[in-house]
Amino acid sequence: MKKVAPWNTEVIGQLKEMGLTEYDSKVYLTLVSKSPLAATDISREADVPMSKIYGVLSRLENGGWISVVPERPKQYRALDPGVTIDNACKQAVERLESSRSALLVSLKEIYAGRSEVESSEFLVVHGTVNVLNHLKEIVGSQQTGITVAAAFANPGIISRFHDMVASYPGPKRLYLINDRDGLKQFAGLLEHLSWANSIETEKPWREGVVFVYTRDTGVYASVEGDEFRMALIIRDRSFLDLIKMFVETSHGSELQLDPADPMPSRDMLNDHKAKARNTLNRMMNKHR
């Protein structure tokens, strides 16, 4: 008999993602290609040592991948992939869900009992997944309200964390800042966002920015298309106030991130705006 060669490495990789080992995958692929076969023939075809073959066949049989043909010598055949793959997917999901539940319990216990260290007043994170994970943590810990200002951002960005913020039970506000044509992109989205306000501007202050503001934390993120490039997480109260005023004064009286705060004088705003712009640009450029 000829060996099955060359191996379809892509299929073997996909089978391994289903929980099979390298040897399991080769044996199963062999039997999908040619069945039934005796153990010695499978060993040769799959290039799996005879010392391992019965262990592999036993695992595959117990996992519902193959069946035994009761002949002498005993032979093995692959079950219909349409059945086995569906079952393997369900089992993989069940294993992941079980691991997830156990892991959450263990890690939350450890996290709750962690040694407190002084948290950094500034944190820079890169990439959409990282930014969204931090946003989710911040949103979940808030009590007093959340305001989001999205300036010249793709509607896909708002959709990415819409569910996260929409389920937040406290007060929330969303300001969509764009020119007339840009705001038209949000038309369909605005129907689903009762907490959104649109602000038309003639002069963009910074392309693709999202600022998430709470009383104790701010997230100033740069965006490109549907992705977050990087974000500055701000916990320093004085700097957070600077960025807040910078965002507010960049778009006039329509935008107020915290309605409870009195509006400062125009001279103070301009001074804060200049300081915030310089500091913010310096910090963001440092971490690009």
Secondary structure, DSSP 8 states (H G I E B T S, - for coil): -----S--HHHHHHHHHTT--HHHHHHHHHHHHS-SEEHHHHHHHHT--HHHHHHHHHHHHHTTSEEEE-SSS-EEEE--HHHHHHHHHHHHHHHHHHHHHHHHHHHHHHHHT-------SEEEEESHHHHHHHHHHHHHT-SS-EEEEEES--HHHHHHHHHHHHT--S-EEEEEEE-HHHHHTTHHHHTT-TTEEEEE-SS-SSSSEEEEE-SS-EEEEEEETTEEEEEEEE--HHHHHHHHHHHHHTSGGG--S-TTS----HHHHHHHHHHHHHHHHHHHHHT-
